[in-house]
C-alpha cells in the first residue's frame, strides 16, 4: 500500500503531497490530530504523503490498521489510492497544560477536609495507536482542550486514590513533598494506560476551608521552633562532648610525654650503670696487670740487680705510654660520636671523665 522513500525532501504545499499543514494554527490550543481524506479530497491525485519527526501516522485501509509510521516520506501505491484508505497524523510533541480542581468539587482527605488544587503539567502522546483507539475513539476534531478535559478526569481519580490515605495536615505541611512524589508516580502510571507520557506535574497551590491552612501553619511553625530548640540542645551537647574529648586527648599526650621521659631516664641510668660496671672491670684488670708487672720487676731486681731494674722500668713505661695512647684514641672516638649525635651528652660525660681519670693515673706513673 505504501513504501518509504529514503532521502527524499518534499514541500507540504505540493499538489501531489499529502501532509499536515499547520500554517496559522494556534499551537497552544490547536488540533492534535489531522485526518486525510476530508470531504472534497481526492486521494487519486496524490503520489506521496509525508510525516514529520514530531508526528506519527496511522495508515488504515478499509478500517484495518496497516502500520504506524514515523518521520519520513512515503509513496502511495496504486492499490492504496482508493476509497477506504485513511491516514491519521498525531502530534507527539510535548504539550503544556494548566489544570485546576475547584474546592467545590475538590478532593477529600482521610480526615474529611476538601482540598482544591491547581498547577501545570507537561505530557506527550507516546503510543499513538492506544491513544487514537481508546481516547479519541473516532471523535474529530481533537484539540489540546479535548486532551485537557480528558486528563482532568484522570487527575481526579489519581488524586483521590492518594489523598484518601492522608490527613489534610500531612498533605499541606508534614509530608507535602512525599505526597507530591506519590501523586506524580500515580498520574504517570494512569496516563500510560492511555498512551500518554507524563514529563512533569506541578502543584502550584492548594485551597482549604477558611482558616484551616492558617491553623495548620501555626502548628507547623510551633513544631519548627521546638525542632530548632532541640537541634540547639543537641549541638550544645555535641560541643561539650567535643571539648571533653579534646581535654582527654591533651591529657593523654601529656601522660605519654611523661612516660617517654621516664623511659629515657631509666634507659640512661641503665647505660650509666653498665658503663660503670664495665669501667670497674677494666680498672680491676689494669690493677691486676700493674701488680703483676711490679711483682715481676721485683723479682728481676732481686735476680739481676740495678741493671735489670732499669730495663724493667723502661718496659713498664713503654706499656703505660701505649695505654695512654689507646685511651686518647678512645677520647677521640667519643668526641666523634658526640659530634655525630650518636650518644647522649650524659653518656659522653660519664665515659670521658672515667678515661681522663685513668689517663691522669697513668701519667702520674711516668
Secondary structure by P-SEA (a helix, b strand, c coil): cccccccbbbbcccccccccccccccccccccccccccccccccccccccccccbbbbbbccccccccccbbbbbbccccccccbbbbbbbccbbbbbbbbcccbbbbcccbbbbbbccccccccccaaaaaaccccccccccaaaaaaaaaaaaaaaaaaccccccccccccccaaaaaaaaaaaaaaaaaaaccccccccccccccccaaaaaaaaaaaaaaaaaaaaaaaaaaaaaaaaaaaaaaaaaaaaaaaaaaaaaaaaaaaaaaaaaaaaaaaaaaaaaaaaaaaaaaaaaaaacccaaaaaaaaaaaaaaaaaaaaaaaaaaaaaaaaaaaccccaaaaaaaaaaaaaaaaaaaaac
